[in-house]
Amino acid sequence: MKTNEGKYTTIHYQKYLKIEELLSAQVLRSEQLGEPAHEEMLFIVVHQVYELWFKQIIHELESVIDFFTDNEVIESSLSVAIGRLRRVEDILKLLVEQIGIMETMTPLDFLDFRNYLFPASGFQSFQFRAIECLLGLPEEQRLTYFGQKYSSVFTEDKQKRLDDIYAKGTLLNQVNAWLERTPFLELDGFNFLTEYQTAVNAMLNKETTAINESSYLTEKEKKMRTEMAGSTNTYFKSILEESTHEQLMTEGKKKLSYKATVAALFINLYRDEPILHLPFQFITCLMDIDNQVTNWRYRHAQMVLRMIGNKIGTGGSSGHEYLAKTASLHQIFTDFHGISSLLIPRSELPTLPDGIRDQLNFHFNTKK
Ligand code: HEM
């Protein structure tokens, strides 16, 4: 049992958690201005709780990014990273739920103190922006106002901290580099893409034959369905032709490099191989986090519509309209969702040569 001696001193709950400081940080502006508004306490507490959870999310994301920075991710780090990302996902779920508590305040109650808040706005949440940057939201993808940089509302010091996140490498950048290092795509005479192309062609041919031979479909329906099957073909083009992928990248429609996308496809297709379980779970975590952030954006936008209708925001945006657009525009790991269009049934999967299967049972690492 440790005592007061040495570095293991005892500490009181209140002091350890700085409860006094924490509980003295709810200062109602409406009270200060002599017009106390009961609901302002809820408004402040909910925002502060969000900021605390943002702090925890940043703590987790930074640690996960650190696992990737030395160009090698060992399996044990990957499972710790997955654990931390799952935690981030759970926190985000809680944050989506919390919107319901904010909504117990009526729009009329909000008007009792909204005027005192100008021009304070969620736009000025540094930690929210830091989370977006850590995840890897590309700057050029951001919806901004008055031609100003998204970070212009912060002090120079804070702007630099956000720039530094991009300079150090976001989660998206690090995951891209990690995927690019994936071995197995071209080993021992096995060329994954060539084999995959053959399997895709066989699958598409089967689909077209099934349509044409169907006794239930009319000629018109057959024509329509064959055309639809043809448009599926264009998804496959982006993975089978590097130039198509590059073009989509320049148009901002793809974020992962071609090589990384092929690796992500390989991991998705052969996820049943033991060594690919963790990489597959990791990719799934990233999609889940993206989904939860999108859920939050959507729920927040709906709450804003309910609270202030179509009024502009205190930060000067178009309010609900802006927020609703960010729900789709500010997604980050969309390339992983796109992989689903490229999947083929297990029955069509090219069989892996024994040599490669042996390695997949062993370790997932560029080092022999
Ligand atoms: C009555 C409740 C709320 C209203 C009416 C509201 C309103 C708005 C509006 C209109 C915007 C757009 C920017 C602007 O022009 O100001 C915004 C952005 C934002 N709000 Fe809220 N908000 C509310 C609660 C919250 C809560 C509880 C949080 C939690 C931290 C939050 C975080 C944010 C963030 C991070 C943004 C920036 C989003 C982005 O740019 O993608 N808001 N809010």
Residues whose N, C-alpha, C, O or C-beta is under 5 A from the ligand:
A	BS01	HEM	V46 H47 Y50 S121 G122 F123 S125 F128 V304 M307 G313 T314 G315 G316 S317 G319 T326
